[in-house]
Amino acid sequence: MTTVAIVYHSGYGRTAAQAEAVLRGLQSAPDVAAQLIRVEDIEAHWEALDAADAIVFGSPTYMGSVSGPFKSFMDASSRRWLQQAWRDKIAAGFTNSGSLSGDKLNTLIQLAIFAAQHGMVWVGQAELPAGRADDAINRIGSMLGAAAQSDHGSPAPSEGDLATAERFGARVARAAQRWKRGAP
């Protein structure tokens, strides 16, 4: 069984909706057990992250960066960094912001660097952009991770962004399974 943890922060519920879509994608792969972990609950879940074969990081983009609560989680992971507890695990990331750009790329870069500092192996988005309509797959054109846009006041990202997140989760599941089979 391949295990995957999704650790995320959601200030308004929209990034949580994206996390749930990633979870559906992960669970669509056979022999994958996945769980959602809110950064607010991290103290009870450090061992689950340590034991996971893959960790998917998710944060809204606030002011061109990860949210404050997610950054606090990153800083709190320094003991894991020192122990190299996440070395050679698969890592991936997703983000959501209110505007179409919202500087989401910077957030994904921040997540990828965070994973690299932990010695993790990053998996990016493989879905080619299929247009700009709200129901289009990867309509934002992000390749480093899954990116979504939510209008202010909307309960969730667009249908296309959620479908993209689900496909992204399935990709991460397949990558984690392949990595685990070939891992020393």
N, C-alpha and C positions, 0 to 999 in steps of 0.2 A: 504494500500500500504506500503510495506517495502522499506525503502530507504537505499542505500549503497553508500558510497563515496570511491573512490580509490585515495589516495594521493600518488604521486610517483615522483621520479626524474629519468631522463634518460640522460646520458651524450652523448651517441652515437646513440640513437634510438632503441637499442635492448631491453632495459627495457621497453620502451614505447610499443614495439610490444607485450611484455609479459603482460603489463597492459591492452592492448586492448583485448588480449585473456581472461584475467580474466573478463573483462567487458562483453564479449560475453557470458561467462558462467553465470554471474550474470543475464544477460538479458534473458537467456533461461528459467529462473524460472518465473512462472506466478505471477503477482502482485508485481514485484520488479522493482523499478526505481533506476538506477545506473548512476553515473557520474564519469568522470575522472577529477582529479585536479592535475595539475603540481605544485610542491613545489614553483616554481618561481612565481606562480600566487596566492599563499596562502592568501595574504592579502585581496583579494576579496571573499574568500571562508570560512573563519572561521565559520560563521553562518551555512553554509551548513554542515560542519563537526559536529557542535554542534547538529544539528537537525537530523542527520543521525542515523539510527538504528544500522548500522555497518560501520566500517572503515577498509579498507584494505590498508596496508602500503607496498610500493614497492620502492626498492632502488637497484642500482647496487652495487656489492661488489667491493670496491676499497681498495686495501691494507689491506684486511681482515676485513673490516668494512663497514658501510653505507657510502655513498658519503658525501662530505662536505656540499653540498646544502641540502641534506636530514637531516643531523645532525643539520644544522641551523634551519630547520623546527621543529625538535624535541625540540630544546632549546626554540624556540619561542612559543611552546605550553604550557609553564609553567603557564601562566595565566589560561588556561583551567584546568591544573592540580590543581591549587589552588582553583578553583571554583568547582572542581570535575565534570566538564561539560560532560566528556565522561564515567563516572562511569556506569558500567553495560551494556555498549555497547559491541556488538560482535566485535572482532578484528582478523585480520589475516595478513599474510605478504608473500611477494615473493621477490626473488632476482635473479640476473644474473651476471655471471662473465665470463672472457675470458678463464680460464682454468677449467678443469673438477671439481676439488675441489675448488680452488680459495678461500678457507676458507669461503664459503657461509654459513656454519652452524653458524659461529660466527655472521654474519649479521642477520640471522634469530633469533638467541638468543637475539641480541641487540634489534630487533624489538619487540620480545615477552616481554622482560623486560620493554621496553618503554610502551607497552600496559598495563602491570601489574601495573606500577607506576600510570597510569591513572585509575586504577580500572576496566579495561576492561576484557572481557572474551575471551580467545584465542581459535581459531579454527585452527587445524593443517591439514596436508595433509592426506587423507585416501587411496589414490591410492597405491596399492602395486607395487613395482618395477617389470616391465615386460620385463627386459632385458636391454642390453646396446646399442642397435642399435639406430641411430639417430631418428627413428620414434617410439621408445618404450615409453610407458607411465611411468612416474617417473623413467626414466633411471638413474638418479643421486641417487635415493634412499633416498630422503629427506622426513621426516615425519613432521617436525615442520612447514613447509610452502612449497610453490612451489619454486623450484630451477631450474634454467636454465643455460645453457652454450652456449656461442656464440663464434665461432672462430673469432679471430681478423680480422677485415675487412669485416666480414659477416654482412648483413643488419638486421638479426633477429636470435633468437634462432632456434634450430632444430624444425622440425614438431612435434616430440614427446613432446618436452618441451612446445610448444605452446598448444598442445592438453591437456597436464597435467595442464597447467595454466587455460584452459577453464573449465576443470572438477573441478578444485579447486574453481573457481568462482561460479560454480553451487552449490558446497558443502557449501560455505559461505552463499549463498542466502538461501538455505534450513535451515541452522543453525540460521540465522537471523530471518527467518519467525517463526521457532519454538520458539525461545527465545522471540520474540515479543508477540506471542500468550500467552505464559506463564508468561510474565513479570508482576510484580505487578503494 
